[in-house]
Amino acid sequence: MNEMLKLTDVEHAYAGGITALSRINLAIRPGEHVSIIGANGSGKSTLLKMMNGLVFPSSGEVTAYERRLTEEALEEPAFRREFRSRVGFVFQDADVQLFCPSVFDELTFGPLQLEIPAVEIERRVGDVARALRIDGLLARAPYGLSGGEKKRVAIASVLTIEPEVLLLDEPTNALDPRSQVWLLNLLFELKREGKTVVAATHDLSIVEDFADRVVVLSEAHEVVADGPTREVLADRELLLSVNLIHEHAHRHGEVIHMHEHGHATGLDHGHK
């Protein structure tokens, strides 16, 4: 099977006719690390939620493992269990995702819903907690954790399901620099394990290190580029057009220098 998730001619509008996605054609293949980039409001979060069966298209089709992903399909216990065990989603805001009284309960919640045996759940929780360095937090209440700790717990709560595909919405949101380095190291490890990861972000600072492939959404909610990371990020006119980098001018006497800057990247590509 070449495609795990596929969107064909997908469009989506929220109440009031507000367009979120327009004419989206996209396929995710096994083992890929894909970054979906675009300015705020371009539809990145909606696209990820659609891949996870949390939002459904107004028109077009989403397929998961060669079966159409619909509300009706997810009402079938067998398909719902299979899909939820294979595709995991980490929300942008960890506070939205964490609701159990303890970190231990957060990590066991998903596997319990999938009716995984208790001995196997215990193994998974132990392995994931050690790998993400949260084994000392298992008895803590999530609401009392720092932002970085909450993000680790949110990711851990998905990894205990052992999904094949991990969907991350703005994964660096609210993370300090040290936590961002930790996140990149985790993504490298998941890549080594052969996991498929799709991350939506407007933070270009992690894209070059993380992604094999970049999909660009415009402010018109359309895919305007889809290709190898270096090739896409080298197209400065494209990044300017979708509001991911900006230009500003410095005057030195009679000479004006134009510089490009990317969101949270420190990018400054010199004089133009």
C-alpha positions in Angstrom: 0.0 0.0 0.0 1.5 3.3 -1.1 -0.8 5.7 0.7 -1.8 5.7 4.3 -3.9 8.8 4.2 -5.2 10.5 1.1 -7.3 13.7 0.4 -8.9 14.0 -3.0 -10.5 17.4 -4.1 -11.2 18.2 -0.5 -13.0 21.4 0.4 -14.2 22.5 3.8 -16.2 25.5 5.1 -17.1 26.4 8.7 -20.5 27.8 9.8 -21.2 31.0 8.0 -19.5 29.8 4.8 -16.0 30.6 6.1 -13.5 28.7 3.9 -11.0 26.6 5.7 -9.7 24.4 2.9 -10.0 24.6 -0.9 -9.3 22.0 -3.6 -6.8 19.9 -1.5 -5.2 16.9 -3.0 -2.6 15.3 -0.7 -1.3 11.8 0.1 0.8 10.6 3.0 3.0 7.6 2.5 4.6 5.2 5.0 7.7 6.5 6.8 7.4 10.0 5.5 8.1 13.0 7.7 6.0 15.8 6.2 5.7 19.4 7.4 2.6 21.3 6.4 3.5 25.0 6.5 1.4 28.2 6.1 0.6 31.4 7.8 -1.9 31.5 10.7 -5.4 30.9 9.3 -4.3 29.0 6.2 -6.1 25.8 7.3 -3.2 23.7 8.7 -5.1 22.7 11.8 -8.2 21.9 9.9 -6.2 19.7 7.5 -4.6 17.7 10.3 -8.0 17.3 12.1 -9.5 16.0 8.8 -6.7 13.4 8.6 -7.7 12.3 12.1 -11.4 12.1 11.5 -12.2 15.0 13.8 -13.4 17.2 10.9 -15.0 16.0 7.7 -15.0 17.7 4.3 -17.8 19.7 2.9 -16.9 18.1 -0.5 -14.3 15.7 -1.7 -13.0 12.5 -0.1 -10.6 11.5 2.7 -9.4 7.9 2.7 -7.5 6.1 5.4 -5.8 2.8 4.7 -7.8 2.6 1.4 -11.2 3.1 3.1 -13.2 6.2 3.0 -13.0 8.1 6.3 -16.5 9.3 7.3 -18.5 9.8 10.4 -20.5 6.7 9.5 -17.3 4.6 9.1 -16.0 5.7 12.5 -19.3 4.6 14.1 -18.3 1.0 13.2 -16.5 -0.4 16.2 -14.0 -2.5 14.2 -12.9 0.3 11.9 -12.9 2.9 14.7 -10.6 0.7 16.8 -8.3 0.0 13.9 -8.1 3.7 12.8 -7.6 5.1 16.3 -4.9 2.6 17.0 -3.0 3.5 13.8 -3.4 7.3 13.7 -2.6 9.5 16.7 -3.2 13.3 17.0 -1.4 15.8 19.3 -3.3 19.1 19.7 -1.6 22.5 19.5 -2.6 23.3 23.1 -1.8 20.5 25.5 -4.4 21.8 28.0 -7.1 20.8 25.4 -5.8 17.3 25.4 -5.1 16.6 29.0 -8.1 15.9 31.3 -7.3 13.0 33.5 -6.4 13.3 37.3 -2.9 12.1 36.9 -0.2 11.7 34.2 -0.4 8.0 34.7 -4.1 8.1 33.9 -3.4 10.2 30.8 -0.9 7.6 29.5 -3.3 4.7 30.1 -6.5 6.3 28.7 -5.9 5.6 25.0 -4.8 2.0 25.4 -7.8 1.3 27.8 -10.2 2.6 25.2 -8.7 0.2 22.7 -9.1 -2.7 25.2 -5.4 -3.5 25.3 -4.5 -6.0 28.0 -3.4 -4.5 31.4 0.1 -6.1 31.3 0.7 -4.6 27.8 -0.5 -1.2 28.9 1.9 -1.3 31.9 4.8 -2.1 29.6 3.9 0.7 27.2 3.5 3.3 29.9 6.8 2.4 31.4 8.6 2.4 28.1 7.1 5.7 26.9 7.5 7.5 30.3 11.2 6.6 30.4 11.8 7.5 26.7 10.2 10.9 27.2 11.7 11.4 30.7 8.4 11.8 32.4 8.6 8.7 34.6 9.0 11.0 37.7 5.7 12.8 36.8 3.4 9.8 36.7 1.7 10.6 40.0 1.4 14.4 39.3 -1.7 16.2 38.1 -1.3 17.5 34.5 -2.7 21.0 35.4 0.3 21.5 37.7 3.0 20.8 35.1 5.0 23.3 33.1 4.2 24.0 29.5 7.1 21.8 28.3 6.1 19.0 30.7 2.5 19.2 29.5 3.6 18.8 25.9 5.7 15.8 26.7 2.7 14.2 28.5 0.4 15.0 25.6 2.8 13.3 23.1 3.3 10.4 25.5 -0.4 9.8 25.8 -0.6 9.3 22.1 2.6 7.2 21.8 1.2 4.6 24.3 -1.3 3.8 21.6 1.8 3.0 19.4 0.3 4.6 16.3 1.8 4.2 12.8 1.0 7.8 12.0 1.6 10.7 14.4 -0.1 14.1 13.6 1.3 17.1 15.4 -0.4 20.5 15.4 2.1 23.4 15.9 4.4 21.1 18.0 6.7 23.9 19.1 3.9 26.1 20.4 4.8 27.4 23.9 8.0 25.4 24.0 11.3 27.0 25.3 14.5 26.5 23.2 15.6 23.5 25.3 12.2 21.8 24.9 12.3 22.4 21.2 15.7 20.6 21.0 14.1 17.7 22.9 11.2 17.6 20.5 13.5 17.5 17.4 15.5 14.6 19.0 12.2 12.8 19.6 11.2 13.3 15.9 14.6 11.9 14.8 14.0 8.9 17.0 10.6 8.3 15.6 12.0 8.6 12.1 14.6 5.9 13.0 11.8 3.7 14.1 10.0 4.1 10.8 7.0 6.1 12.1 5.1 8.4 9.8 4.9 12.0 11.1 2.9 14.9 9.8 3.5 18.2 11.6 1.6 21.5 10.8 3.6 24.6 11.7 4.3 28.2 10.7 7.6 28.0 12.5 10.3 27.4 9.9 13.0 26.8 12.5 12.2 23.1 12.8 11.1 22.3 9.3 14.5 22.0 7.6 15.7 19.6 10.4 12.6 17.6 10.7 10.9 17.2 7.3 11.7 15.2 4.2 8.8 16.9 2.4 7.0 20.2 2.7 3.5 21.0 1.8 2.7 24.8 1.6 -0.8 26.2 2.2 -1.6 29.7 0.9 -3.8 32.2 2.7 -6.4 31.2 0.1 -6.4 27.8 1.8 -4.9 25.9 -1.2 -1.8 23.7 -1.6 0.6 25.9 -3.6 3.7 23.7 -3.3 4.5 20.1 -2.3 8.0 18.8 -2.7 11.4 18.1 -1.1 12.2 20.3 1.9 15.3 22.0 0.6 13.7 22.7 -2.8 10.6 24.3 -1.2 12.4 26.3 1.4 14.8 27.6 -1.2 11.9 29.3 -3.0 11.9 32.7 -1.2 9.4 34.2 -3.5 7.0 31.4 -2.6 7.6 31.9 1.1 7.1 35.6 0.8 3.8 35.1 -1.2 2.3 32.9 1.5 3.4 35.2 4.4 5.9 32.9 6.0 8.8 35.3 5.6 8.7 39.0 5.2 10.9 41.7 3.8 11.9 45.0 5.4 14.2 47.7 4.3 17.3 49.3 5.9 18.6 52.6 4.5 22.3 53.2 4.5 22.8 56.6 2.9 21.4 56.4 -0.6 21.3 52.6 -0.6 18.3 50.5 0.5 19.0 46.9 1.6 16.2 44.4 1.6 16.3 41.5 4.1 14.1 38.5 4.4 13.1 37.2 7.8 11.2 34.0 8.7 8.9 33.4 11.7 11.0 32.3 14.7 13.9 31.3 12.4 16.4 34.0 12.7 16.6 33.8 8.9 18.3 36.8 7.3 19.3 36.0 3.8 21.3 39.1 3.1 20.9 41.9 0.6 18.6 41.7 -2.3 
